[in-house]
Amino acid sequence: MGGTPDTNYKLVKKTWASIEAVTGKDQLAAGAFIETVTHKVTVRYDKRINASQWIFFKGRQFQITAVMNPDETTKLLVIQCVEVNDSRQQTVQPVDGTG
């Protein structure tokens, strides 16, 4: 992922959802640690939801990477997404342990 997401958002759906963290990974890139956290979001089925969209939840932002209809009954969608961690929210930790 890279760049800045477009901020001209259009609300597609406001709904109940279950959200679970699935994986987390820290990596060093350009001299800074970057944390990547993937999540699984479950919502009622809606054919308008697709992987070009974003999820907003309690001030957090998630980029959708996959949308699945797990049992093909069109009752639920399982959405895989990556949390977008705004660099303004990150705190820098010194690598040498002085902080």
C-alpha positions in Angstrom: 0.0 0.0 0.0 1.2 3.5 -0.6 0.2 7.0 -1.1 -2.6 8.9 0.5 -6.2 7.6 0.2 -8.7 9.9 -1.6 -10.7 11.8 1.1 -13.8 12.3 -1.1 -15.8 9.4 0.4 -19.4 8.5 -0.3 -21.2 6.5 2.4 -22.4 3.3 0.9 -23.8 1.6 4.0 -24.0 2.2 7.8 -24.6 -1.1 9.5 -23.8 -3.4 12.4 -20.5 -5.3 12.0 -18.3 -7.7 13.8 -14.6 -6.8 13.6 -11.7 -9.1 14.6 -8.0 -8.6 14.3 -6.5 -11.5 12.4 -2.8 -10.9 11.9 -0.2 -8.3 12.9 3.3 -7.7 11.5 6.1 -5.2 12.2 8.6 -4.4 9.5 11.4 -1.9 9.0 10.9 0.3 5.9 12.7 3.5 5.1 14.3 3.6 8.5 11.1 3.4 10.4 9.0 0.5 11.8 5.7 0.0 10.1 2.9 -2.1 11.7 0.4 -3.9 9.4 -2.7 -5.3 11.0 -5.3 -7.2 9.1 -8.9 -7.6 10.2 -11.9 -9.7 9.4 -15.2 -7.8 9.3 -18.5 -9.6 9.1 -21.7 -7.8 7.9 -25.0 -8.6 6.4 -24.8 -9.3 2.7 -24.9 -6.3 0.4 -23.9 -6.6 -3.2 -22.7 -2.9 -3.3 -19.7 -3.7 -1.0 -16.5 -4.3 -2.9 -12.7 -4.2 -2.6 -12.4 -0.6 -3.9 -14.0 0.7 -0.7 -13.0 1.6 2.8 -14.5 0.9 6.3 -14.6 3.5 9.0 -15.0 2.4 12.6 -14.7 4.5 15.7 -12.2 6.9 14.1 -10.2 4.1 12.5 -9.8 3.5 8.8 -9.6 0.1 7.0 -8.8 -0.6 3.3 -10.9 -3.5 2.0 -8.7 -6.1 0.3 -11.3 -8.9 -0.3 -15.0 -9.4 0.0 -16.3 -13.0 0.4 -19.8 -14.6 0.5 -18.6 -17.6 2.5 -21.4 -20.0 2.1 -22.9 -18.5 -1.1 -26.3 -17.9 0.7 -26.1 -14.1 0.4 -26.8 -13.7 4.1 -23.3 -12.5 5.3 -20.2 -11.0 3.9 -16.8 -11.6 5.3 -14.5 -8.7 4.5 -10.7 -8.9 4.7 -9.1 -5.5 5.3 -5.9 -3.8 6.4 -6.0 -1.0 9.0 -4.6 2.2 7.7 -2.4 3.6 10.5 -2.1 7.4 10.0 1.5 8.4 10.7 0.2 11.3 12.8 -1.1 8.6 15.3 2.2 6.8 15.5 4.7 7.4 18.3 8.3 7.0 17.4 10.2 4.6 19.6 14.0 5.1 19.7 15.8 2.0 18.5 18.7 2.4 21.0 16.3 1.9 24.0 16.8 5.4 25.4 13.2 6.4 25.2 
